[in-house]
C-alpha cells in the first residue's frame, strides 16, 4: 500500500512524515519522496507492507494520473495548508478510485505522528 501525503511544496509533508516515521516500525513502513518511491516501487513494495510518500499537491495533475497515481498510489492525504485544494484533487482522483482525505488539523499542527500512523494503518485494514 502506498499513501501519498501532500502539502504545498513538500517541505511540511516531509517534516510530518519524519514524525510518523518515529512512531512506525522501520521494518514495516518506508518513507520517501514520491518520485524516489515510484522509481524503486517493485523492490520497496516487496520489502515493506506500507509505503508513505510525500511531496507537493501539484504532483497530482492530468499528466501524472495514469503513469504515477493509478498504478501505485492507494490513498492521498492532504495537509491543512492546501485543504482548499482537496475538492479538486478528489475530482481528479475519483475516476481512479483513489480516496483523497484531509489530515486532521490538530494532528498535523501538533505533528502527531503516532495518530497519523494509526489513521494510515487503519485505512490499510479496510
Secondary structure as a PSIPRED ss2 file (coil, helix, strand):
# PSIPRED VFORMAT (PSIPRED V4.0)

   1 X C   1.000  0.000  0.000
   2 X E   0.000  0.000  1.000
   3 X E   0.000  0.000  1.000
   4 X E   0.000  0.000  1.000
   5 X E   0.000  0.000  1.000
   6 X E   0.000  0.000  1.000
   7 X E   0.000  0.000  1.000
   8 X C   1.000  0.000  0.000
   9 X C   1.000  0.000  0.000
  10 X C   1.000  0.000  0.000
  11 X H   0.000  1.000  0.000
  12 X H   0.000  1.000  0.000
  13 X H   0.000  1.000  0.000
  14 X H   0.000  1.000  0.000
  15 X H   0.000  1.000  0.000
  16 X H   0.000  1.000  0.000
  17 X H   0.000  1.000  0.000
  18 X H   0.000  1.000  0.000
  19 X H   0.000  1.000  0.000
  20 X H   0.000  1.000  0.000
  21 X H   0.000  1.000  0.000
  22 X H   0.000  1.000  0.000
  23 X H   0.000  1.000  0.000
  24 X C   1.000  0.000  0.000
  25 X C   1.000  0.000  0.000
  26 X C   1.000  0.000  0.000
  27 X C   1.000  0.000  0.000
  28 X C   1.000  0.000  0.000
  29 X E   0.000  0.000  1.000
  30 X E   0.000  0.000  1.000
  31 X E   0.000  0.000  1.000
  32 X E   0.000  0.000  1.000
  33 X E   0.000  0.000  1.000
  34 X H   0.000  1.000  0.000
  35 X H   0.000  1.000  0.000
  36 X H   0.000  1.000  0.000
  37 X H   0.000  1.000  0.000
  38 X H   0.000  1.000  0.000
  39 X H   0.000  1.000  0.000
  40 X C   1.000  0.000  0.000
  41 X H   0.000  1.000  0.000
  42 X H   0.000  1.000  0.000
  43 X H   0.000  1.000  0.000
  44 X H   0.000  1.000  0.000
  45 X H   0.000  1.000  0.000
  46 X H   0.000  1.000  0.000
  47 X H   0.000  1.000  0.000
  48 X C   1.000  0.000  0.000
  49 X C   1.000  0.000  0.000
  50 X E   0.000  0.000  1.000
  51 X E   0.000  0.000  1.000
  52 X E   0.000  0.000  1.000
  53 X E   0.000  0.000  1.000
  54 X E   0.000  0.000  1.000
  55 X E   0.000  0.000  1.000
  56 X E   0.000  0.000  1.000
  57 X H   0.000  1.000  0.000
  58 X H   0.000  1.000  0.000
  59 X H   0.000  1.000  0.000
  60 X C   1.000  0.000  0.000
  61 X C   1.000  0.000  0.000
  62 X H   0.000  1.000  0.000
  63 X H   0.000  1.000  0.000
  64 X H   0.000  1.000  0.000
  65 X H   0.000  1.000  0.000
  66 X H   0.000  1.000  0.000
  67 X H   0.000  1.000  0.000
  68 X H   0.000  1.000  0.000
  69 X H   0.000  1.000  0.000
  70 X H   0.000  1.000  0.000
  71 X H   0.000  1.000  0.000
  72 X H   0.000  1.000  0.000
  73 X C   1.000  0.000  0.000
  74 X C   1.000  0.000  0.000
  75 X E   0.000  0.000  1.000
  76 X E   0.000  0.000  1.000
  77 X E   0.000  0.000  1.000
  78 X E   0.000  0.000  1.000
  79 X C   1.000  0.000  0.000
  80 X H   0.000  1.000  0.000
  81 X H   0.000  1.000  0.000
  82 X H   0.000  1.000  0.000
  83 X H   0.000  1.000  0.000
  84 X H   0.000  1.000  0.000
  85 X H   0.000  1.000  0.000
  86 X H   0.000  1.000  0.000
  87 X H   0.000  1.000  0.000
  88 X H   0.000  1.000  0.000
  89 X H   0.000  1.000  0.000
  90 X H   0.000  1.000  0.000
  91 X H   0.000  1.000  0.000
  92 X H   0.000  1.000  0.000
  93 X H   0.000  1.000  0.000
  94 X H   0.000  1.000  0.000
  95 X C   1.000  0.000  0.000
  96 X C   1.000  0.000  0.000
  97 X C   1.000  0.000  0.000
  98 X C   1.000  0.000  0.000
  99 X E   0.000  0.000  1.000
 100 X E   0.000  0.000  1.000
 101 X E   0.000  0.000  1.000
 102 X E   0.000  0.000  1.000
 103 X C   1.000  0.000  0.000
 104 X C   1.000  0.000  0.000
 105 X H   0.000  1.000  0.000
 106 X H   0.000  1.000  0.000
 107 X H   0.000  1.000  0.000
 108 X H   0.000  1.000  0.000
 109 X H   0.000  1.000  0.000
 110 X C   1.000  0.000  0.000
 111 X C   1.000  0.000  0.000
 112 X C   1.000  0.000  0.000
 113 X H   0.000  1.000  0.000
 114 X H   0.000  1.000  0.000
 115 X H   0.000  1.000  0.000
 116 X H   0.000  1.000  0.000
 117 X H   0.000  1.000  0.000
 118 X H   0.000  1.000  0.000
 119 X H   0.000  1.000  0.000
 120 X H   0.000  1.000  0.000
 121 X H   0.000  1.000  0.000
 122 X H   0.000  1.000  0.000
 123 X H   0.000  1.000  0.000
 124 X H   0.000  1.000  0.000
 125 X H   0.000  1.000  0.000
 126 X C   1.000  0.000  0.000
